[in-house]
Amino acid sequence: EVFPAAVPDKLTHPEASAHCASLGGRLATVGQLYLAWRSGLDHCEPAWLSDGSVRFSVSSLRSDCPAGEPGVRTVSPTELSNGTAGFDAFCYR
């Protein structure tokens, strides 16, 4: 099961990995996120994945999520700062 692990202070990639481990899981893979999205996972906040990418999943359009259309969206690599930028985490367990 993929689940978003949101925290008030956003996480770097290493912190996201440790946070998922503290919850009894690990960072989700891109494939696991796509399967979860196809099953209805809707989380418009960008979050780390195991490969170091940052993505978010949108199942339904709404005004508070600027995704454009449903799907799994990727945050631009220039925003990642080599794993030091802060985001939530998509965990898997």
Buried (B, 14 or more C-beta within 10 A) or exposed (E): EBBBBEEEEBBBBEBBBBBBEEEEBBBBBBEBBBEBBEEEBBBBEBBBBBEBBBBBBBBEEEEEBEBEEBBBBEBEEEEBEEBEBBBBBBBBE
